[in-house]
Amino acid sequence: MNNCSFAVQPNTITTLIGPNGAGKTTVFNLLSGLLSRDGGEIMVGTQVLGDRPAFARAQGLFSRTFQLNQVFLNMTVEENCLLALDIHDQDFWKNMLGQERDEAFEKKQVQEILEMLGISSQTQTLASLCSYGQQKLVGIARALLLPHSILLLDEPVAGVNPRLREELKTILRSLKEKGETILVIEHDMDFVMSIADHVIVMSEGRVLKEGSPKEIQKDKEVLEIYLGKS
């Protein structure tokens, strides 16, 4: 990274765009603790994260999806989603102390999220039998079920059909209305400009420009360097 610095405002959809190799996924890996920083600080609100490990950042701070689907193909959609509820510290200690988990409540949580994403009919379907787009939605469902302050979505519409792309626009807008703070990496410029409150353009590991979708679309440097237009 090259002195990359930006802020994400609460209850907004912020998009990270830039050519391949600009450093977008590296930012996600730094935020979620999969890579160690070599300088600077990452803050969530007033919390300075320092060298807090990935598992700790996944407990109430960052929840993310990945560019490639990360689902367990030999498990059902419901079982994949319940995994997000299994990693809570409180559940670990409940199980250690012999207290029963409220499985009915957990399954209700999963069902509500799957209904919102439009895949509740696939609850008992093996993930291996789901389409590529449905597997993307399973990843988003799992990220939503994990308690978090910021939702990180890495190319949510890459490889999905136009119908699902439109559905995801509606879903993300609805999530924002419900109070989610969302940071999205995406190459689909039509999708980006239709959902974003704020756009951050990266190039060579640094922030090149940032602003509203309208400002970014009209910015000469962005058009020349990123979009390749005169």
N, C-alpha and C positions, 0 to 999 in steps of 0.2 A: 504494500500500500504506500501511497505518497501523500502523507499529511491529510488523509481523508477525514473530513469532519462534517457532520450534519446533525440536525435535530428532527425528531418525529413528534408531531403534536398529538396529544391524546384525542381519541374519538375521531380520527381521520383515516383516510386511505392515502398512503404515500407510496409512490412507485419509484423503483430504482431501474433506470434504463441505461443502455450503453452498448457498444459493440462487444463481441466476444473477446474475453481477455481483459475487460475493463476493470474487473475486480468485484463484481456484484456478488457472486456466490462466496467469494472470500470474505466479504463483509458479513454475510449470514453466518459463515463458519466462525468468525471472530465473535459475533454477538452471542451465538449459542455455545461458545466454548470449545468447539471442535478444533480450533486453531488458537495458539497462544499469541498474544500481542507482543510486539517488541517496543512499544512506546504508546503514549497517550492513555486515555481512560475511556471506559464505557460506563455510562450512567443510565439508570432507570429511575426517573423521578430524582430523588435526592440520594439514592443508593449508588455508591461507587463500587463497581463489581470487582475491580482488581483482577486477581487470578482465580476467581471463583470457578470451580470445575463445571463441566457440562451438565452433570446430573443435578447440581445445585441450581443452575440457571433454568433447568426444565421444571423446577418446582415453584411455579408461581410467577416466573419472569418471562421467559421466551418459550413459545411453542411453535414448531415449524413443520413445513412439508419440504420435500426434496424434489429436485429437478426430475429424477427418475423415481418411479413408484417404489415405495418401500413398504409393501404389504406382505403378510405371511400367507403364501398361496395355499397352504394346506389347512388354513383355518377359515371359518365362516366370517362374513362381514361383521356380525355381532361380536364374535370372539376377537377379531382384530381391534374393534373399538373398545372392548372391555379392558384390553391391555393398558390403555391410557389411564384407566381408573385404578389399575393394579399397582402403579408405581408411586402412589401417594405415600408419604412417610406415615401418615396417620393409619392407613390401611395396613402397612407393614407391622406397626406396633399392635394394632388390633389383632392381627393374625398371630403374632408372637404371644400375646396374652390370652389367646384362646377365645376371643370374642368373635361372634359371627358377623360377617359382613351382610349388609342389606342388599342381597343380590337382585331382588325385585326392583328396588329403587334404582340401582345401577343400570339394569336393563331398560327401565323406563327412561332414564337419561339418554341412553344410546338411541332408543327408538325415536325420541323427540328430535335429536340431531339428524338422524337418518331421514326422518320425515321432512325436515326443513330443507335437506339437500336433495330430496326427491328420490331416494333409493331405499325407502323403508320396505319395499317389496322384496329386496335382496337380503334381508336380515340373516336368513339361514343358508344363503348361497355361499359356496366356497369361493374365496377371492380369486382362485385360479379360473373360475368360470365366469367371472365378471369381465366386462369390456375394459379397455384401457381407460376410457373416461370414467367409468364407475370406480375403478381402482383409484383414480385421482381423487374422487369424492370421498372414498374411504379414508385416504390420507388426510384430507381436510377435516373429516369428521373426528378422527383421532386427535388431530391438533386442537380442535375446538373443545374436546372433552378434557384435555389436560389443562388444569388451571394455569392462567398466564396473564401477563400484563400487555404483551405485544404478540400479535400473531404474525409469523413470518411465512410467506407463501412464495416458493421458488418456482416460477413459470407454471402457474396453475392451469393455463389454457394451452400449453404446448402439446400438440398432437391430438387435441380433442376436436370433435365435430362442431360445426357452426351453431347447432341448436344448443349444445351443452355450453358453448362459449357465451351465448346470450343468457342462459340460465345462471351461469356463474356471475355475470354482471349483477343480476337481480339479487343473488345470494349475498354478494359482498356488500352491496348497498344496504341490504337488510341488516347485516351484521354490524355495519357502522352505526345504523340507527339504534341498534340495541346496546351501543356503547363500546364496541370493539375498536382497538387501535391496530391498524393493519399496515404492514410493510410488504410490498409486492415487488418481486423481480419479474419482468415480463418483456418479451420481444415484440409482441403483437401491439403495434402502436395504436390501432383503432380501439382495442380493448383498454389500453392504458389511458388514453385521452378521454374515454367515456366514463371511467370510474374514479380517476384520481382527483384528490383535492390538491395534492402537491406532487410535483415531479422533480426527481433528482437525477441529473445526467452525469454519468461517470465516464472517465476516459483515462486509461493508463494509471489506474489506482487512485485517482483523485476525483473530487467533485468538480466537474467542468462548469455546470450551470444548475440552478434550481429555481423553481417558480411554479405558477399555475399552469395547467395544460395549455391555455391560450398563449401565455408568455413563452413557453418552451416551443410551441409550434411556430412561433414567429421569430424566434431567436436565430440570427444569421449564423453564429458560430456553431450552434447545434445542427442546423440544416446542412452546413458544409462538412463538419467533422463526423457527426453521427449518422445523419440521414443521407449524406452524400449528394445533396442538392445545392444548386446555386441559387 
